[in-house]
Amino acid sequence: MSTSDRRVLLIDTAIALIATRGLRALTHRALDSALELPAGSASYYFRTKRALIEAIVERITSRSRDEFTAAALTPTGTPTPESVAAAIAGRLDRLLADRRDQLIARHALLIDLLDDRDLHAGLARCLFSTERATDLFRAMGAADPGARADDLVAVIEGGVFDRFAGNRTGLPANTPASIDQLTRLLLPHLTV
């Protein structure tokens, strides 16, 4: 296994540990044990817990960036609120289906790192981009696109949290009902 593959495996395992056992379970020793590696292996790749958390933030950020680019959600022409809501709902549904562990780990880290300006800022922006939302509202001809973008991201954050840890945890992702629920949630906030 290459060094970069081993690093990704360690990061993904760290995310899974946080998601299943909580942030306190994240230790170098726990990573070694979970992957059946010799003692000290995880600390060889990530000398400190902070270095590991920085790598987690980068992993979530880069995966989000790659998925956003692949989804081609950049507005062209004049998008309608309905088409934008459906496109974003589809992306959020895939996020809930494919990256649940990342969502849980991110929220655990957000709370734990409130006082760490750098890491908290990176975590706050690693899934949803207010810059892209601002571009979207500009393309839709909205007044005050920056404020609208901030509001939309807040609604998305709350809606996603509700689905993996709140009242709607019973609504399975990757279903038409999931996408419909997310579309209904977003549509009022996209109407210009």
N, C-alpha and C positions, 0 to 999 in steps of 0.2 A: 504494500500500500504506500502510495506517495505521501510526502509530507503534507501537501495541501489537502489530499483526501483524508488523512488522519485528523488534521485540524478541523475540517468540516464535520467529520464524524463526532469529534469531541464536542463541538459547538452544538450540533443537533441533539446529542445526548444530554448536554447541559440544559437545553431548552426543555426536553422531555422530562428531566428530573424536576425542574421548577414546576412544570405543568402538572405533574402527577404527585409530587411529594412536598412541594413548597420551596420557597427560596432558601430556607435554612438547610435544606437537604443538599444544596449545591456546594460541594467541596471537591477538591482535587481527588481525594481518596474515594469519594462516592463515584466519580467519573471512572477512575481506574477500575473500581469494582464492577460497575455496570457494564463496562466493555471488556472485562476480564483481561485487563492489561497489567503489566508489572507495576508495582508501587512506584510512584514518582513519574509515571508516563505523562499524565495530564499536566503536571507542573513543569515538565520539560517544554511543552508547547505553550503553556500559558503560565508564566511565573507567578502571577498574583491572581486573586479573585477578580480584581478590577480589570486586568487584562482579558480575562475570560468574559466578563460582562461587556467590555468594549467590543469583543469579537461577536457576541450575541447581538448587540445593537447593529453592528455592521452587517451581519448575516440577514437579519430581518429587513433592514433597509435595502440592501442590494436585491433581495428576492422581491420586495415590493416594487422597486424600480423596474426590474426586469419584467415582472408581470404586467405593470402598467403599460410599458412600452409594447409588449406583445398584444395587449388587449386593444391597442389603438384607440384609446378613449380621448385623444386630443381632438378638440372640436374642429370641425370643418364646416364651412358654410354657416348657416344659422340653425343650430340645434334646437329642437323643441324640448320643453320640459319633460314630456312623456318619453321621448327617445333617450334623453340623458338619464332620467330616473331609472329606466329599464336597463341601460348599460351599466350604470353604477351598481344597481341591485344585483345584476348578474356577477359582477366582480366581487361584491361583498359576499354573495352566496358561495362563490368558489373559495374565498378566503375562509369562511366559516367551515366549509367542508374539508379543505386541504391543509389548513394551517392553524387549526384550533390550539395546538400546543404553543405556537408562537404568540397567539393572542393572549392566552393565559399567562405565559411567562412575561410578556411585555407589561401587562397590567400589574403583576406582582412587582416587577422591577420599577415601574413608574412610582408606585407608592413607596417602596423602600428607598428610592433615590431622589425623593423630593428636594433634599438639600444639596444634591450634587448637580450644580448648574449645567455642566457639560454633558454628562450622561443623561440627565433628565431631558434636556433639550433634544438630544438625539433620539431618545425613545419617543418623545412626544411627536416627532415628525417622521418616524420611521415607517409608518403605514399609510398615512393620509397627508396629502400635500395641499396646504392652503394656497401655495403659489399656483398650482394647476387648477384648483377650484376658482381662483381669481381670474385666470385666463378663460375658464369656462364661462363665468358670469359676464366677462367682457364680450365674449363671442355671442352671448345671448342678448346683449344690449342692456344689461341690468344697471341700474343706478347703484353707486357705491359697491362695486364688485368685491372690494377687499373685505368689507364688513359682512357681506352676504356669504363670502367664502368661509370666513371664520365661523359663522353660524352653521353653515352646511357641514363643516368638519365636526363641529360639536354634536350635531344631530347624528351624524354617521358614527362617531365614537360611542354615543349613548345607545344607538340602535344595535351596534355590534355587541357591545357589552351585554345588553338585554338578551341577546340570542345565545351567548355562550355561558352567561353566569346569572342572568336575571329571570324575569317572569316567563320568557319565551324559550327557555332551554329545551322544552319538549317539542318544539317545531324543528323537524330535521332539515338540515341543509341539503342542497342538491336535489330539491324538489320544486315543482311549480308553485306550491303554496309558500315556500320560503321566498322565492323571488317576488311573488305577488305582495307578500307582507312588506318586504323591503322597499319595493316600488311605491306602495301606498304611503310608507313612512317618508320617503324622500320627496315625492311629487309636490306637496305644498311648499316645500322650501326651495323648489326650483322654478316656481311660477314667477315670472318677471312682472 
